């Protein structure tokens, strides 16, 4: 090692690895600054196509996520995002169950043994 070489030059290709790690860390920090996902599209789909009763709270919590992110309140945004995702999933599951029950009734109500 000569006195002219710095610490990054003596390792050869490790400078590129350090740059890649720094880029990954910066991307993760950018994701943290963005905050949680509001899932507004999925909430609207669940509300209008699956189960309206569970879909409306999902839409309301999605809006709450957006409002909290604009205020910079990430804790409230994370909590509302969790509730929005849960209500969206509940709406889709309820809609599917209601659809299956309805189809089961249609098929077997007209069927005579």
C-alpha positions in Angstrom: 0.0 0.0 0.0 1.5 3.3 -1.0 0.9 6.6 0.8 -0.9 8.0 -2.2 -3.7 5.4 -2.2 -6.7 6.2 0.0 -8.8 3.6 1.9 -11.2 3.1 -1.0 -8.5 2.5 -3.6 -6.7 -0.3 -1.8 -9.7 -2.6 -1.8 -10.3 -2.4 -5.6 -13.9 -2.9 -6.4 -15.3 -2.3 -2.9 -16.0 1.4 -3.8 -18.8 0.2 -6.2 -20.2 -2.1 -3.5 -20.3 0.8 -1.0 -22.1 3.0 -3.6 -24.7 0.3 -4.1 -25.3 0.0 -0.4 -25.6 3.7 -0.1 -28.1 3.8 -3.0 -30.2 1.0 -1.3 -30.2 2.9 2.0 -31.3 6.1 0.3 -34.2 4.3 -1.5 -35.3 2.8 1.8 -35.3 6.2 3.4 -37.3 7.6 0.5 -39.9 4.9 1.1 -40.1 5.8 4.8 -40.6 9.4 3.9 -43.5 8.5 1.6 -45.3 6.8 4.4 -47.7 3.9 4.3 -49.8 3.0 1.3 -53.4 4.3 1.4 -54.9 1.5 -0.9 -57.7 3.9 -2.0 -58.2 2.1 -5.3 -58.6 -1.3 -3.6 -61.0 0.3 -1.1 -63.2 1.7 -3.8 -63.2 -1.6 -5.6 -64.1 -3.5 -2.4 -66.9 -1.0 -1.5 -68.6 -1.0 -4.9 -68.0 -4.5 -6.1 -67.9 -6.7 -3.0 -69.5 -5.6 0.2 -70.7 -2.1 0.7 -70.9 -2.3 4.5 -67.2 -3.2 4.9 -66.0 -1.2 2.0 -67.2 2.3 3.2 -65.0 2.2 6.3 -62.1 1.0 4.1 -62.5 4.1 1.9 -62.8 6.4 5.0 -59.6 5.0 6.5 -57.9 5.4 3.2 -58.7 9.1 3.1 -57.5 9.3 6.7 -54.2 7.9 5.6 -53.9 10.6 3.0 -54.8 13.4 5.4 -52.3 12.1 8.1 -49.5 11.9 5.5 -50.2 15.5 4.4 -49.9 16.6 8.1 -46.8 14.5 8.5 -48.4 12.3 11.2 -46.9 9.0 10.1 -48.0 7.0 13.2 -51.7 7.8 12.5 -51.2 7.1 8.8 -49.7 3.7 9.6 -52.6 2.8 11.9 -55.2 4.0 9.4 -53.5 2.1 6.6 -53.7 -1.1 8.7 -57.4 -0.6 9.3 -58.0 0.3 5.7 -56.3 -2.9 4.5 -58.2 -5.0 7.0 -61.6 -3.5 6.0 -60.7 -4.0 2.4 -59.9 -7.6 2.9 -63.1 -8.1 5.0 -65.2 -6.5 2.3 -63.7 -8.8 -0.4 -64.2 -11.9 1.8 -67.8 -10.9 2.8 -68.6 -10.2 -0.8 -67.3 -13.6 -1.9 -69.2 -15.4 0.9 -72.4 -13.6 0.0 -71.9 -14.5 -3.6 -71.4 -18.2 -2.9 -74.4 -18.3 -0.5 -76.5 -16.6 -3.1 -75.4 -19.1 -5.8 -75.8 -22.1 -3.5 -79.4 -20.9 -2.8 -80.2 -20.3 -6.5 -78.9 -23.8 -7.5 -80.4 -25.8 -4.6 -83.7 -23.9 -4.1 -84.9 -24.9 -7.6 -83.6 -28.4 -7.3 -86.1 -31.0 -6.1 -84.9 -34.3 -4.6 
